[in-house]
Amino acid sequence: MKNKFIKIASDLVSHVHDTGVLSFVFKTKVHFIIICYIYGHDKITFENLCKITQSTVSRTTIQTILLEGVKLGYLKKFIDKKDKRKKYYSCEALSPALEKWHNQQQKIFN
């Protein structure tokens, strides 16, 4: 069992040092948390992310991660057609990399 955790740790470290998609996802644990919440929801707003994280992450940090993700093209931001104040985030561009990473983790734990 302990060997599996070493494999996961090595995998995470390898993604921190590369320049690909997963380096953004694993940049910090907060990056990973935000990406997981965005990926897990069809539509999620900045305000929803602030509520979900229950004040464990500052609003500024969440906003910075969202802006960085949009700038790099990993996150998409769209405006609600009915209520222009609502801006939703998605991470379809990360989907293939996240699914591949998930499958690799399943192999480690099986």
C-alpha positions in Angstrom: 0.0 0.0 0.0 2.8 2.5 0.9 4.4 1.9 -2.5 1.2 3.2 -4.2 1.5 6.5 -2.4 5.1 6.8 -3.5 4.0 6.3 -7.1 1.3 9.0 -6.7 3.7 11.4 -5.1 6.2 10.8 -7.9 3.5 11.4 -10.5 2.5 14.7 -8.9 6.1 15.9 -8.7 6.7 15.0 -12.3 3.8 17.3 -13.4 5.0 20.2 -11.3 8.2 20.4 -13.3 6.8 20.0 -16.8 5.4 22.8 -18.8 2.2 21.1 -20.0 -1.4 21.2 -19.0 -1.0 19.3 -15.8 1.7 21.6 -14.5 -1.1 24.3 -14.2 -3.5 21.8 -12.6 -1.0 20.7 -10.0 0.7 24.1 -9.5 -0.7 24.3 -6.0 -3.2 22.3 -4.1 -5.7 25.2 -4.5 -5.2 25.0 -8.3 -6.2 21.3 -8.2 -9.2 22.0 -5.9 -10.5 24.7 -8.1 -10.0 22.7 -11.3 -11.7 19.7 -9.8 -14.7 21.8 -8.8 -14.9 23.4 -12.3 -14.5 20.0 -14.0 -17.2 18.4 -11.8 -19.9 21.0 -12.5 -21.6 21.8 -15.8 -21.7 25.5 -14.9 -19.9 27.1 -12.0 -19.4 30.8 -11.2 -16.7 32.5 -9.2 -19.3 33.1 -6.4 -20.1 29.3 -6.4 -16.4 28.5 -6.0 -16.1 30.9 -3.1 -19.0 29.3 -1.3 -17.9 25.7 -2.0 -14.4 26.3 -0.7 -16.0 27.6 2.5 -13.5 30.4 3.1 -10.5 28.0 3.1 -9.3 29.9 0.0 -9.3 33.6 -0.4 -11.5 35.2 -3.1 -8.4 36.8 -4.5 -6.6 33.5 -4.8 -9.6 32.0 -6.6 -9.8 35.0 -8.9 -6.1 34.8 -9.7 -6.3 31.1 -10.6 -9.3 31.7 -12.8 -7.7 34.6 -14.6 -4.5 32.6 -15.1 -6.4 29.6 -16.4 -8.3 31.8 -18.9 -5.2 33.6 -20.0 -3.4 30.2 -20.7 -6.4 28.8 -22.5 -7.1 26.1 -20.0 -10.3 27.6 -18.7 -13.2 29.1 -20.6 -15.3 31.9 -19.2 -18.8 32.6 -20.6 -21.4 35.1 -19.7 -25.0 34.0 -19.0 -27.3 35.2 -21.7 -30.1 36.0 -19.3 -28.1 37.5 -16.5 -25.0 39.3 -17.8 -23.6 39.5 -14.3 -23.1 35.8 -14.1 -19.9 34.5 -15.6 -19.4 30.7 -15.8 -16.2 28.8 -16.0 -15.5 25.4 -17.7 -12.4 23.5 -18.4 -13.1 21.4 -21.5 -9.6 22.0 -22.7 -8.3 20.1 -19.7 -10.7 17.2 -20.1 -8.4 14.8 -22.0 -5.4 15.4 -19.6 -7.6 15.1 -16.5 -9.2 11.9 -17.7 -5.8 10.4 -18.7 -4.4 11.4 -15.2 -7.5 9.8 -13.5 -7.0 6.6 -15.4 -3.3 6.4 -14.4 -4.3 6.9 -10.8 -6.9 4.1 -11.0 -4.2 1.8 -12.4 -2.0 2.6 -9.4 -4.8 1.8 -6.9 -6.0 -1.3 -8.6 
